[in-house]
Amino acid sequence: MGKSNLGLIKTIHAICHIEFNAINLALDAVYQFHSMPKQFYQDWIKVTFEESQNFTLINNYLIKVKYRYGDFEAHNGL
């Protein structure tokens, strides 16, 4: 993928960053809230797993096109 597609790559990178933040937010919910029903924690761990899969897919695509997560500023792609 050439330089002409750099805007697309930056957008994909931004989406990857969104997935990274979703992982952090889900884990934060598990950590922050005490005395919740077991299902609450199971659901958030499931969200964490699903978001980590999304992150991995997008990051692998970035690697395939010779970029990596962290190559661009996180919030400027969208």
PDB file of N, CA, C and O in Angstrom:
ATOM      1  N   MET A   1       0.855  -1.170   0.000  1.00  0.00           N
ATOM      2  CA  MET A   1       0.000   0.000   0.000  1.00  0.00           C
ATOM      3  C   MET A   1       0.897   1.228   0.000  1.00  0.00           C
ATOM      4  O   MET A   1       1.759   1.375   0.866  1.00  0.00           O
ATOM      5  N   GLY A   2       0.697   2.091  -0.953  1.00  0.00           N
ATOM      6  CA  GLY A   2       1.572   3.240  -1.115  1.00  0.00           C
ATOM      7  C   GLY A   2       1.167   4.439  -0.283  1.00  0.00           C
ATOM      8  O   GLY A   2       0.195   4.409   0.471  1.00  0.00           O
ATOM      9  N   LYS A   3       1.937   5.479  -0.445  1.00  0.00           N
ATOM     10  CA  LYS A   3       1.703   6.715   0.302  1.00  0.00           C
ATOM     11  C   LYS A   3       0.361   7.347  -0.030  1.00  0.00           C
ATOM     12  O   LYS A   3      -0.184   8.092   0.785  1.00  0.00           O
ATOM     13  N   SER A   4      -0.186   7.064  -1.215  1.00  0.00           N
ATOM     14  CA  SER A   4      -1.464   7.657  -1.594  1.00  0.00           C
ATOM     15  C   SER A   4      -2.603   7.171  -0.696  1.00  0.00           C
ATOM     16  O   SER A   4      -3.654   7.809  -0.628  1.00  0.00           O
ATOM     17  N   ASN A   5      -2.403   6.067  -0.022  1.00  0.00           N
ATOM     18  CA  ASN A   5      -3.420   5.505   0.864  1.00  0.00           C
ATOM     19  C   ASN A   5      -3.136   5.799   2.335  1.00  0.00           C
ATOM     20  O   ASN A   5      -3.707   5.160   3.219  1.00  0.00           O
ATOM     21  N   LEU A   6      -2.266   6.754   2.598  1.00  0.00           N
ATOM     22  CA  LEU A   6      -1.879   7.050   3.974  1.00  0.00           C
ATOM     23  C   LEU A   6      -3.076   7.492   4.824  1.00  0.00           C
ATOM     24  O   LEU A   6      -3.152   7.152   6.004  1.00  0.00           O
ATOM     25  N   GLY A   7      -4.001   8.239   4.239  1.00  0.00           N
ATOM     26  CA  GLY A   7      -5.194   8.651   4.977  1.00  0.00           C
ATOM     27  C   GLY A   7      -6.014   7.451   5.430  1.00  0.00           C
ATOM     28  O   GLY A   7      -6.503   7.421   6.559  1.00  0.00           O
ATOM     29  N   LEU A   8      -6.164   6.468   4.559  1.00  0.00           N
ATOM     30  CA  LEU A   8      -6.881   5.245   4.906  1.00  0.00           C
ATOM     31  C   LEU A   8      -6.163   4.505   6.032  1.00  0.00           C
ATOM     32  O   LEU A   8      -6.796   4.039   6.979  1.00  0.00           O
ATOM     33  N   ILE A   9      -4.856   4.402   5.926  1.00  0.00           N
ATOM     34  CA  ILE A   9      -4.074   3.723   6.957  1.00  0.00           C
ATOM     35  C   ILE A   9      -4.228   4.439   8.300  1.00  0.00           C
ATOM     36  O   ILE A   9      -4.362   3.788   9.337  1.00  0.00           O
ATOM     37  N   LYS A  10      -4.209   5.756   8.288  1.00  0.00           N
ATOM     38  CA  LYS A  10      -4.372   6.513   9.534  1.00  0.00           C
ATOM     39  C   LYS A  10      -5.765   6.283  10.127  1.00  0.00           C
ATOM     40  O   LYS A  10      -5.917   6.225  11.347  1.00  0.00           O
ATOM     41  N   THR A  11      -6.767   6.154   9.281  1.00  0.00           N
ATOM     42  CA  THR A  11      -8.112   5.861   9.767  1.00  0.00           C
ATOM     43  C   THR A  11      -8.175   4.464  10.376  1.00  0.00           C
ATOM     44  O   THR A  11      -8.776   4.268  11.432  1.00  0.00           O
ATOM     45  N   ILE A  12      -7.563   3.507   9.717  1.00  0.00           N
ATOM     46  CA  ILE A  12      -7.507   2.142  10.251  1.00  0.00           C
ATOM     47  C   ILE A  12      -6.754   2.138  11.584  1.00  0.00           C
ATOM     48  O   ILE A  12      -7.151   1.450  12.524  1.00  0.00           O
ATOM     49  N   HIS A  13      -5.678   2.901  11.657  1.00  0.00           N
ATOM     50  CA  HIS A  13      -4.917   3.021  12.900  1.00  0.00           C
ATOM     51  C   HIS A  13      -5.802   3.605  14.002  1.00  0.00           C
ATOM     52  O   HIS A  13      -5.751   3.143  15.142  1.00  0.00           O
ATOM     53  N   ALA A  14      -6.605   4.603  13.678  1.00  0.00           N
ATOM     54  CA  ALA A  14      -7.502   5.209  14.661  1.00  0.00           C
ATOM     55  C   ALA A  14      -8.532   4.190  15.156  1.00  0.00           C
ATOM     56  O   ALA A  14      -8.857   4.157  16.343  1.00  0.00           O
ATOM     57  N   ILE A  15      -9.037   3.369  14.252  1.00  0.00           N
ATOM     58  CA  ILE A  15      -9.988   2.326  14.645  1.00  0.00           C
ATOM     59  C   ILE A  15      -9.294   1.309  15.559  1.00  0.00           C
ATOM     60  O   ILE A  15      -9.892   0.830  16.522  1.00  0.00           O
ATOM     61  N   CYS A  16      -8.065   0.990  15.264  1.00  0.00           N
ATOM     62  CA  CYS A  16      -7.287   0.099  16.113  1.00  0.00           C
ATOM     63  C   CYS A  16      -7.158   0.699  17.520  1.00  0.00           C
ATOM     64  O   CYS A  16      -7.246  -0.013  18.520  1.00  0.00           O
ATOM     65  N   HIS A  17      -6.951   1.996  17.575  1.00  0.00           N
ATOM     66  CA  HIS A  17      -6.853   2.684  18.865  1.00  0.00           C
ATOM     67  C   HIS A  17      -8.181   2.625  19.626  1.00  0.00           C
ATOM     68  O   HIS A  17      -8.193   2.479  20.848  1.00  0.00           O
ATOM     69  N   ILE A  18      -9.281   2.736  18.910  1.00  0.00           N
ATOM     70  CA  ILE A  18     -10.595   2.605  19.538  1.00  0.00           C
ATOM     71  C   ILE A  18     -10.746   1.221  20.165  1.00  0.00           C
ATOM     72  O   ILE A  18     -11.253   1.092  21.279  1.00  0.00           O
ATOM     73  N   GLU A  19     -10.313   0.204  19.459  1.00  0.00           N
ATOM     74  CA  GLU A  19     -10.377  -1.163  19.996  1.00  0.00           C
ATOM     75  C   GLU A  19      -9.489  -1.295  21.239  1.00  0.00           C
ATOM     76  O   GLU A  19      -9.875  -1.935  22.216  1.00  0.00           O
ATOM     77  N   PHE A  20      -8.323  -0.699  21.196  1.00  0.00           N
ATOM     78  CA  PHE A  20      -7.417  -0.725  22.349  1.00  0.00           C
ATOM     79  C   PHE A  20      -8.083  -0.087  23.558  1.00  0.00           C
ATOM     80  O   PHE A  20      -8.008  -0.614  24.668  1.00  0.00           O
ATOM     81  N   ASN A  21      -8.734   1.048  23.340  1.00  0.00           N
ATOM     82  CA  ASN A  21      -9.426   1.720  24.444  1.00  0.00           C
ATOM     83  C   ASN A  21     -10.615   0.908  24.939  1.00  0.00           C
ATOM     84  O   ASN A  21     -10.908   0.923  26.135  1.00  0.00           O
ATOM     85  N   ALA A  22     -11.296   0.210  24.064  1.00  0.00           N
ATOM     86  CA  ALA A  22     -12.422  -0.633  24.478  1.00  0.00           C
ATOM     87  C   ALA A  22     -11.945  -1.749  25.408  1.00  0.00           C
ATOM     88  O   ALA A  22     -12.632  -2.101  26.367  1.00  0.00           O
ATOM     89  N   ILE A  23     -10.779  -2.296  25.125  1.00  0.00           N
ATOM     90  CA  ILE A  23     -10.189  -3.317  26.008  1.00  0.00           C
ATOM     91  C   ILE A  23      -9.950  -2.710  27.390  1.00  0.00           C
ATOM     92  O   ILE A  23     -10.331  -3.289  28.407  1.00  0.00           O
ATOM     93  N   ASN A  24      -9.323  -1.552  27.412  1.00  0.00           N
ATOM     94  CA  ASN A  24      -9.026  -0.898  28.690  1.00  0.00           C
ATOM     95  C   ASN A  24     -10.290  -0.556  29.464  1.00  0.00           C
ATOM     96  O   ASN A  24     -10.342  -0.746  30.680  1.00  0.00           O
ATOM     97  N   LEU A  25     -11.306  -0.057  28.777  1.00  0.00           N
ATOM     98  CA  LEU A  25     -12.554   0.305  29.450  1.00  0.00           C
ATOM     99  C   LEU A  25     -13.259  -0.920  30.026  1.00  0.00           C
ATOM    100  O   LEU A  25     -13.795  -0.864  31.133  1.00  0.00           O
ATOM    101  N   ALA A  26     -13.260  -2.008  29.294  1.00  0.00           N
ATOM    102  CA  ALA A  26     -13.887  -3.229  29.793  1.00  0.00           C
ATOM    103  C   ALA A  26     -13.167  -3.755  31.023  1.00  0.00           C
ATOM    104  O   ALA A  26     -13.805  -4.157  31.996  1.00  0.00           O
ATOM    105  N   LEU A  27     -11.850  -3.754  30.980  1.00  0.00           N
ATOM    106  CA  LEU A  27     -11.089  -4.209  32.150  1.00  0.00           C
ATOM    107  C   LEU A  27     -11.264  -3.252  33.327  1.00  0.00           C
ATOM    108  O   LEU A  27     -11.283  -3.677  34.482  1.00  0.00           O
ATOM    109  N   ASP A  28     -11.388  -1.979  33.035  1.00  0.00           N
ATOM    110  CA  ASP A  28     -11.613  -1.004  34.092  1.00  0.00           C
ATOM    111  C   ASP A  28     -12.957  -1.253  34.777  1.00  0.00           C
ATOM    112  O   ASP A  28     -13.064  -1.113  35.995  1.00  0.00           O
ATOM    113  N   ALA A  29     -13.973  -1.618  34.011  1.00  0.00           N
ATOM    114  CA  ALA A  29     -15.278  -1.930  34.600  1.00  0.00           C
ATOM    115  C   ALA A  29     -15.171  -3.111  35.561  1.00  0.00           C
ATOM    116  O   ALA A  29     -15.790  -3.110  36.625  1.00  0.00           O
ATOM    117  N   VAL A  30     -14.391  -4.110  35.187  1.00  0.00           N
ATOM    118  CA  VAL A  30     -14.186  -5.267  36.061  1.00  0.00           C
ATOM    119  C   VAL A  30     -13.484  -4.843  37.350  1.00  0.00           C
ATOM    120  O   VAL A  30     -13.838  -5.303  38.436  1.00  0.00           O
ATOM    121  N   TYR A  31     -12.503  -3.978  37.227  1.00  0.00           N
ATOM    122  CA  TYR A  31     -11.704  -3.555  38.381  1.00  0.00           C
ATOM    123  C   TYR A  31     -12.455  -2.580  39.290  1.00  0.00           C
ATOM    124  O   TYR A  31     -12.375  -2.686  40.514  1.00  0.00           O
ATOM    125  N   GLN A  32     -13.175  -1.641  38.701  1.00  0.00           N
ATOM    126  CA  GLN A  32     -13.749  -0.531  39.459  1.00  0.00           C
ATOM    127  C   GLN A  32     -14.990  -0.897  40.273  1.00  0.00           C
ATOM    128  O   GLN A  32     -15.206  -0.348  41.353  1.00  0.00           O
ATOM    129  N   PHE A  33     -15.791  -1.807  39.767  1.00  0.00           N
ATOM    130  CA  PHE A  33     -17.071  -2.077  40.407  1.00  0.00           C
ATOM    131  C   PHE A  33     -16.975  -3.321  41.282  1.00  0.00           C
ATOM    132  O   PHE A  33     -16.679  -4.418  40.808  1.00  0.00           O
ATOM    133  N   HIS A  34     -17.226  -3.122  42.539  1.00  0.00           N
ATOM    134  CA  HIS A  34     -17.109  -4.202  43.518  1.00  0.00           C
ATOM    135  C   HIS A  34     -18.494  -4.712  43.897  1.00  0.00           C
ATOM    136  O   HIS A  34     -19.481  -3.981  43.810  1.00  0.00           O
ATOM    137  N   SER A  35     -18.555  -5.938  44.307  1.00  0.00           N
ATOM    138  CA  SER A  35     -19.795  -6.556  44.799  1.00  0.00           C
ATOM    139  C   SER A  35     -20.889  -6.646  43.749  1.00  0.00           C
ATOM    140  O   SER A  35     -22.074  -6.556  44.069  1.00  0.00           O
ATOM    141  N   MET A  36     -20.498  -6.820  42.517  1.00  0.00           N
ATOM    142  CA  MET A  36     -21.489  -7.008  41.453  1.00  0.00           C
ATOM    143  C   MET A  36     -21.731  -8.508  41.276  1.00  0.00           C
ATOM    144  O   MET A  36     -20.915  -9.325  41.704  1.00  0.00           O
ATOM    145  N   PRO A  37     -22.836  -8.865  40.655  1.00  0.00           N
ATOM    146  CA  PRO A  37     -23.084 -10.290  40.381  1.00  0.00           C
ATOM    147  C   PRO A  37     -21.990 -10.869  39.473  1.00  0.00           C
ATOM    148  O   PRO A  37     -21.395 -10.163  38.658  1.00  0.00           O
ATOM    149  N   LYS A  38     -21.754 -12.133  39.635  1.00  0.00           N
ATOM    150  CA  LYS A  38     -20.718 -12.819  38.861  1.00  0.00           C
ATOM    151  C   LYS A  38     -20.888 -12.601  37.357  1.00  0.00           C
ATOM    152  O   LYS A  38     -19.904 -12.446  36.634  1.00  0.00           O
ATOM    153  N   GLN A  39     -22.132 -12.589  36.893  1.00  0.00           N
ATOM    154  CA  GLN A  39     -22.404 -12.422  35.458  1.00  0.00           C
ATOM    155  C   GLN A  39     -21.880 -11.086  34.930  1.00  0.00           C
ATOM    156  O   GLN A  39     -21.456 -11.003  33.778  1.00  0.00           O
ATOM    157  N   PHE A  40     -21.906 -10.046  35.758  1.00  0.00           N
ATOM    158  CA  PHE A  40     -21.375  -8.737  35.379  1.00  0.00           C
ATOM    159  C   PHE A  40     -19.912  -8.861  34.958  1.00  0.00           C
ATOM    160  O   PHE A  40     -19.514  -8.351  33.910  1.00  0.00           O
ATOM    161  N   TYR A  41     -19.129  -9.533  35.771  1.00  0.00           N
ATOM    162  CA  TYR A  41     -17.696  -9.698  35.487  1.00  0.00           C
ATOM    163  C   TYR A  41     -17.474 -10.613  34.288  1.00  0.00           C
ATOM    164  O   TYR A  41     -16.597 -10.361  33.462  1.00  0.00           O
ATOM    165  N   GLN A  42     -18.265 -11.666  34.196  1.00  0.00           N
ATOM    166  CA  GLN A  42     -18.136 -12.571  33.051  1.00  0.00           C
ATOM    167  C   GLN A  42     -18.440 -11.850  31.742  1.00  0.00           C
ATOM    168  O   GLN A  42     -17.752 -12.051  30.741  1.00  0.00           O
ATOM    169  N   ASP A  43     -19.468 -11.013  31.754  1.00  0.00           N
ATOM    170  CA  ASP A  43     -19.821 -10.274  30.548  1.00  0.00           C
ATOM    171  C   ASP A  43     -18.714  -9.309  30.131  1.00  0.00           C
ATOM    172  O   ASP A  43     -18.391  -9.210  28.948  1.00  0.00           O
ATOM    173  N   TRP A  44     -18.136  -8.602  31.091  1.00  0.00           N
ATOM    174  CA  TRP A  44     -17.080  -7.648  30.754  1.00  0.00           C
ATOM    175  C   TRP A  44     -15.792  -8.356  30.311  1.00  0.00           C
ATOM    176  O   TRP A  44     -15.063  -7.842  29.463  1.00  0.00           O
ATOM    177  N   ILE A  45     -15.519  -9.510  30.872  1.00  0.00           N
ATOM    178  CA  ILE A  45     -14.355 -10.280  30.409  1.00  0.00           C
ATOM    179  C   ILE A  45     -14.595 -10.768  28.986  1.00  0.00           C
ATOM    180  O   ILE A  45     -13.669 -10.802  28.176  1.00  0.00           O
ATOM    181  N   LYS A  46     -15.836 -11.146  28.678  1.00  0.00           N
ATOM    182  CA  LYS A  46     -16.164 -11.544  27.304  1.00  0.00           C
ATOM    183  C   LYS A  46     -15.960 -10.368  26.351  1.00  0.00           C
ATOM    184  O   LYS A  46     -15.405 -10.536  25.266  1.00  0.00           O
ATOM    185  N   VAL A  47     -16.411  -9.170  26.757  1.00  0.00           N
ATOM    186  CA  VAL A  47     -16.197  -7.972  25.940  1.00  0.00           C
ATOM    187  C   VAL A  47     -14.703  -7.744  25.722  1.00  0.00           C
ATOM    188  O   VAL A  47     -14.271  -7.442  24.610  1.00  0.00           O
ATOM    189  N   THR A  48     -13.919  -7.891  26.788  1.00  0.00           N
ATOM    190  CA  THR A  48     -12.463  -7.723  26.676  1.00  0.00           C
ATOM    191  C   THR A  48     -11.880  -8.677  25.644  1.00  0.00           C
ATOM    192  O   THR A  48     -11.070  -8.278  24.806  1.00  0.00           O
ATOM    193  N   PHE A  49     -12.293  -9.938  25.708  1.00  0.00           N
ATOM    194  CA  PHE A  49     -11.794 -10.935  24.763  1.00  0.00           C
ATOM    195  C   PHE A  49     -12.172 -10.574  23.328  1.00  0.00           C
ATOM    196  O   PHE A  49     -11.336 -10.634  22.427  1.00  0.00           O
ATOM    197  N   GLU A  50     -13.437 -10.197  23.120  1.00  0.00           N
ATOM    198  CA  GLU A  50     -13.893  -9.849  21.774  1.00  0.00           C
ATOM    199  C   GLU A  50     -13.170  -8.619  21.233  1.00  0.00           C
ATOM    200  O   GLU A  50     -12.773  -8.589  20.068  1.00  0.00           O
ATOM    201  N   GLU A  51     -13.001  -7.614  22.072  1.00  0.00           N
ATOM    202  CA  GLU A  51     -12.291  -6.409  21.633  1.00  0.00           C
ATOM    203  C   GLU A  51     -10.822  -6.705  21.357  1.00  0.00           C
ATOM    204  O   GLU A  51     -10.231  -6.108  20.458  1.00  0.00           O
ATOM    205  N   SER A  52     -10.233  -7.610  22.111  1.00  0.00           N
ATOM    206  CA  SER A  52      -8.825  -7.970  21.851  1.00  0.00           C
ATOM    207  C   SER A  52      -8.696  -8.700  20.517  1.00  0.00           C
ATOM    208  O   SER A  52      -7.694  -8.550  19.817  1.00  0.00           O
ATOM    209  N   GLN A  53      -9.706  -9.486  20.169  1.00  0.00           N
ATOM    210  CA  GLN A  53      -9.701 -10.134  18.848  1.00  0.00           C
ATOM    211  C   GLN A  53      -9.784  -9.079  17.744  1.00  0.00           C
ATOM    212  O   GLN A  53      -9.058  -9.152  16.753  1.00  0.00           O
ATOM    213  N   ASN A  54     -10.674  -8.097  17.921  1.00  0.00           N
ATOM    214  CA  ASN A  54     -10.792  -7.018  16.937  1.00  0.00           C
ATOM    215  C   ASN A  54      -9.476  -6.264  16.799  1.00  0.00           C
ATOM    216  O   ASN A  54      -9.011  -6.005  15.690  1.00  0.00           O
ATOM    217  N   PHE A  55      -8.878  -5.911  17.944  1.00  0.00           N
ATOM    218  CA  PHE A  55      -7.598  -5.204  17.921  1.00  0.00           C
ATOM    219  C   PHE A  55      -6.556  -6.012  17.162  1.00  0.00           C
ATOM    220  O   PHE A  55      -5.833  -5.473  16.325  1.00  0.00           O
ATOM    221  N   THR A  56      -6.482  -7.295  17.455  1.00  0.00           N
ATOM    222  CA  THR A  56      -5.480  -8.153  16.816  1.00  0.00           C
ATOM    223  C   THR A  56      -5.680  -8.219  15.302  1.00  0.00           C
ATOM    224  O   THR A  56      -4.710  -8.141  14.548  1.00  0.00           O
ATOM    225  N   LEU A  57      -6.914  -8.361  14.856  1.00  0.00           N
ATOM    226  CA  LEU A  57      -7.191  -8.397  13.411  1.00  0.00           C
ATOM    227  C   LEU A  57      -6.752  -7.110  12.728  1.00  0.00           C
ATOM    228  O   LEU A  57      -6.106  -7.136  11.680  1.00  0.00           O
ATOM    229  N   ILE A  58      -7.111  -5.984  13.334  1.00  0.00           N
ATOM    230  CA  ILE A  58      -6.763  -4.698  12.723  1.00  0.00           C
ATOM    231  C   ILE A  58      -5.262  -4.463  12.779  1.00  0.00           C
ATOM    232  O   ILE A  58      -4.666  -3.994  11.809  1.00  0.00           O
ATOM    233  N   ASN A  59      -4.650  -4.788  13.911  1.00  0.00           N
ATOM    234  CA  ASN A  59      -3.200  -4.621  14.032  1.00  0.00           C
ATOM    235  C   ASN A  59      -2.454  -5.518  13.046  1.00  0.00           C
ATOM    236  O   ASN A  59      -1.451  -5.107  12.462  1.00  0.00           O
ATOM    237  N   ASN A  60      -2.941  -6.736  12.864  1.00  0.00           N
ATOM    238  CA  ASN A  60      -2.315  -7.633  11.885  1.00  0.00           C
ATOM    239  C   ASN A  60      -2.412  -7.068  10.476  1.00  0.00           C
ATOM    240  O   ASN A  60      -1.485  -7.215   9.680  1.00  0.00           O
ATOM    241  N   TYR A  61      -3.534  -6.421  10.166  1.00  0.00           N
ATOM    242  CA  TYR A  61      -3.649  -5.781   8.856  1.00  0.00           C
ATOM    243  C   TYR A  61      -2.637  -4.647   8.723  1.00  0.00           C
ATOM    244  O   TYR A  61      -1.979  -4.511   7.692  1.00  0.00           O
ATOM    245  N   LEU A  62      -2.518  -3.836   9.772  1.00  0.00           N
ATOM    246  CA  LEU A  62      -1.511  -2.764   9.726  1.00  0.00           C
ATOM    247  C   LEU A  62      -0.120  -3.331   9.479  1.00  0.00           C
ATOM    248  O   LEU A  62       0.644  -2.787   8.682  1.00  0.00           O
ATOM    249  N   ILE A  63       0.203  -4.409  10.153  1.00  0.00           N
ATOM    250  CA  ILE A  63       1.517  -5.046   9.970  1.00  0.00           C
ATOM    251  C   ILE A  63       1.663  -5.546   8.532  1.00  0.00           C
ATOM    252  O   ILE A  63       2.726  -5.414   7.924  1.00  0.00           O
ATOM    253  N   LYS A  64       0.592  -6.116   7.999  1.00  0.00           N
ATOM    254  CA  LYS A  64       0.622  -6.627   6.623  1.00  0.00           C
ATOM    255  C   LYS A  64       0.956  -5.531   5.622  1.00  0.00           C
ATOM    256  O   LYS A  64       1.645  -5.777   4.632  1.00  0.00           O
ATOM    257  N   VAL A  65       0.464  -4.311   5.880  1.00  0.00           N
ATOM    258  CA  VAL A  65       0.727  -3.208   4.961  1.00  0.00           C
ATOM    259  C   VAL A  65       1.904  -2.339   5.441  1.00  0.00           C
ATOM    260  O   VAL A  65       2.044  -1.181   5.050  1.00  0.00           O
ATOM    261  N   LYS A  66       2.742  -2.940   6.302  1.00  0.00           N
ATOM    262  CA  LYS A  66       4.023  -2.348   6.735  1.00  0.00           C
ATOM    263  C   LYS A  66       3.884  -1.185   7.727  1.00  0.00           C
ATOM    264  O   LYS A  66       4.722  -0.283   7.756  1.00  0.00           O
ATOM    265  N   TYR A  67       2.827  -1.215   8.532  1.00  0.00           N
ATOM    266  CA  TYR A  67       2.670  -0.243   9.613  1.00  0.00           C
ATOM    267  C   TYR A  67       2.396  -1.003  10.897  1.00  0.00           C
ATOM    268  O   TYR A  67       2.168  -2.212  10.878  1.00  0.00           O
ATOM    269  N   ARG A  68       2.419  -0.294  12.002  1.00  0.00           N
ATOM    270  CA  ARG A  68       2.117  -0.887  13.300  1.00  0.00           C
ATOM    271  C   ARG A  68       1.289   0.078  14.125  1.00  0.00           C
ATOM    272  O   ARG A  68       1.308   1.291  13.917  1.00  0.00           O
ATOM    273  N   TYR A  69       0.560  -0.503  15.069  1.00  0.00           N
ATOM    274  CA  TYR A  69      -0.154   0.334  16.026  1.00  0.00           C
ATOM    275  C   TYR A  69       0.881   1.172  16.777  1.00  0.00           C
ATOM    276  O   TYR A  69       1.872   0.647  17.286  1.00  0.00           O
ATOM    277  N   GLY A  70       0.642   2.455  16.835  1.00  0.00           N
ATOM    278  CA  GLY A  70       1.581   3.375  17.471  1.00  0.00           C
ATOM    279  C   GLY A  70       2.402   4.178  16.477  1.00  0.00           C
ATOM    280  O   GLY A  70       3.132   5.091  16.866  1.00  0.00           O
ATOM    281  N   ASP A  71       2.289   3.846  15.196  1.00  0.00           N
ATOM    282  CA  ASP A  71       3.030   4.608  14.185  1.00  0.00           C
ATOM    283  C   ASP A  71       2.491   6.024  13.979  1.00  0.00           C
ATOM    284  O   ASP A  71       3.202   6.893  13.474  1.00  0.00           O
ATOM    285  N   PHE A  72       1.243   6.254  14.366  1.00  0.00           N
ATOM    286  CA  PHE A  72       0.621   7.556  14.168  1.00  0.00           C
ATOM    287  C   PHE A  72       0.048   8.050  15.497  1.00  0.00           C
ATOM    288  O   PHE A  72      -0.146   7.275  16.434  1.00  0.00           O
ATOM    289  N   GLU A  73      -0.215   9.348  15.555  1.00  0.00           N
ATOM    290  CA  GLU A  73      -0.888   9.868  16.732  1.00  0.00           C
ATOM    291  C   GLU A  73      -2.264   9.203  16.827  1.00  0.00           C
ATOM    292  O   GLU A  73      -2.921   8.962  15.814  1.00  0.00           O
ATOM    293  N   ALA A  74      -2.675   8.921  18.022  1.00  0.00           N
ATOM    294  CA  ALA A  74      -3.864   8.087  18.202  1.00  0.00           C
ATOM    295  C   ALA A  74      -5.163   8.769  17.802  1.00  0.00           C
ATOM    296  O   ALA A  74      -6.067   8.088  17.318  1.00  0.00           O
ATOM    297  N   HIS A  75      -5.299  10.055  17.977  1.00  0.00           N
ATOM    298  CA  HIS A  75      -6.597  10.691  17.818  1.00  0.00           C
ATOM    299  C   HIS A  75      -6.739  11.527  16.551  1.00  0.00           C
ATOM    300  O   HIS A  75      -7.772  12.171  16.366  1.00  0.00           O
ATOM    301  N   ASN A  76      -5.763  11.539  15.694  1.00  0.00           N
ATOM    302  CA  ASN A  76      -5.825  12.393  14.518  1.00  0.00           C
ATOM    303  C   ASN A  76      -6.309  11.703  13.253  1.00  0.00           C
ATOM    304  O   ASN A  76      -6.424  12.345  12.209  1.00  0.00           O
ATOM    305  N   GLY A  77      -6.595  10.404  13.325  1.00  0.00           N
ATOM    306  CA  GLY A  77      -6.984   9.668  12.133  1.00  0.00           C
ATOM    307  C   GLY A  77      -8.454   9.770  11.773  1.00  0.00           C
ATOM    308  O   GLY A  77      -8.837   9.498  10.635  1.00  0.00           O
ATOM    309  N   LEU A  78      -9.279  10.159  12.735  1.00  0.00           N
ATOM    310  CA  LEU A  78     -10.716  10.241  12.440  1.00  0.00           C
ATOM    311  C   LEU A  78     -11.155  11.679  12.296  1.00  0.00           C
ATOM    312  O   LEU A  78     -12.332  11.944  12.047  1.00  0.00           O
TER     313      LEU A  78
END
